[in-house]
Amino acid sequence: MASNLFKALATSFNRPSNSRSLCLVSSQISNHTAKWMQDTSKKSPMELINEVPPIKVEARIVACEGDTDPALGHPIEFICVDLKEPAVCKYCGLRYVQDHHH
């Protein structure tokens, strides 16, 4: 399926632009997406990230980079964790909660 999509994209760039070639590419993309959505045995990315327990921190502000390797992470997001519920990173979905040691 991916090779067919690549061929369709490559040939659409070599030909003059028309609506027929764009329609072909969009139909292949939507068929691929529909096929992926039908497989209920796999978990969605949001389900996988929600399985990660909230990360406990002592500070009031957290700098989330998504990963320890900068090449695999995302831009730095500074998150305030003063709230009672976990604060969520808008890029990767990791949750942070303030760990009170009183």
N, C-alpha and C positions, 0 to 999 in steps of 0.2 A: 504494500500500500504506500509506504513512504517513497519507494523508488518511482512509482507511478505519479505521485504528487510532485516529486522533484522533476521528472520529465515534463510534466504539464507546465510547471513554472518555468523551466528552461526554454521550452518552445514558445511560451507566451512572451518571453522577453525578446526572442529572436524575430517574432512576427510583429507586424503593425498591430497596435493596440486596438482591440475591438471587444464588444460585450460578450461575444461567444466564448472567447478564451477565458475571460474572467469568470463567466458562469461555470465553465468546466472546473476551474480550480476551486471555486467556492462550494460546488457540489461535492467534490472529493473531500474537502476539509470537513464539511458538515456530516458526510457519511462516516468519516474516521471518528469524529467527536461522538456521534450517535453510537457507534460500535463500542467506544470506550465507556460511555455512560451506561450501557447495558450490562457490563460486567460488574455485578454486585459483590463478587467475592473479594475485590480489592477495596481498600479503604481510600477515601478521598484525602487530599492533602490536609484539609482542616481536621478531619478525624485523627490523622496521625499526629499533628501538632498538639491537639487537645489531650492526647495520651501522655504528653510530657508534663510532669507535675510542675506547679509554679516554683520558680527559683527563689529561695529565701535570701534576702540581702539585709545588711545592717544599716546601710546608708539610706538617705531620703531620696536620692537621685541615682539612677542607674544609667550607664552608657551601654546600650546594646549594639553589637556589631554583627550578630547573627551566627558567627563562627569565630574560632580562635585564629583561623587562617584568613587574612584579609582578602585573599583571592576568592574565597568561597562565601564571604559574608555579604553585608549590605552597608549603605552609608550609616554612620554613627547616629543613633537615635537616643536622645537623652529623655528618660522617662521618670516622672515623679511618682513615687510609690507611697505617698502619705495616705492613700485611700484604704478603706477596709477591704474592698475586693481587690483581686490581683490586677495590676496594670499590664496592658498588652502592648507589645511592640507592633507598630503599624506595618512593618516590613515583613517580619518572619513569624509573628504570632506568638512568640515566646511570652510567657506570663511571669511577672515578678511580684513578690509580696514582701513587705517589710517585716523582718524578724525582730520582734521586740524582746530585749533582754533587760527587763526591769526587776 
